[in-house]
Amino acid sequence: MSKLAICPGSFDPITYGHLDIIERGARIFDEVIVAVFNNQSKSPLFSVEERLELIKESTKHIPNVTVDSSAGLLIEYAIKKNAQVILRGLRAVSDFEYEMQITAMNRKLDNKIETLFMMTNNQYSFLSSSIVKEVAKYKADVTDLVPSIVAEELKKKYN
Ligand code: ADP
């Protein structure tokens, strides 16, 4: 049976930290679906359609990655797709408590789907979409933090 992992998140926008987890996941699993979940409480900068386009463009070099979005519950999405794994990245201790809560809830809803965590690459341990937006707002250079197409779109948003 081929192994499918869902890589869920807001991706507002995708950063090199996300991309690193996606690339490493794609080496382990037969297929990885990057799924955009629209978390309205985070007041997104990019629309879901814009985020999908940026992820598609940034992952087009990885053949076993597809991109999708969902407005529903992650675990229901994972069941519908027949995924075995939910793949998340961990940056710091500060991520841990939140991730543990979500993982426990998802396990309660379906105990056959495993949540796996990958430690961030050291060079991205400080990197988040929020910090990128904060920096881009002040017109600072973000080319080391996000794919070039994302840097261009950030520039347009803040001009
Ligand atoms: P969410 O709103 O679900 O936290 P994010 O877009 O912020 O969505 O993150 C999606 C996933 O990518 C999460 O598992 C998060 O921990 C991971 N991630 C984000 N930034 C990094 C990074 N710099 N290094 C490793 N993982 C990361």
Boltz pocket constraint, residues with backbone or C-beta under 6 A from the ligand:
constraints:
  - pocket:
      binder: B
      contacts: [[A, 8], [A, 9], [A, 10], [A, 11], [A, 12], [A, 13], [A, 15], [A, 16], [A, 17], [A, 18], [A, 21], [A, 39], [A, 87], [A, 88], [A, 89], [A, 90], [A, 91], [A, 95], [A, 118], [A, 119], [A, 120], [A, 121], [A, 124], [A, 125], [A, 126], [A, 127], [A, 128], [A, 129]]
      max_distance: 6.0
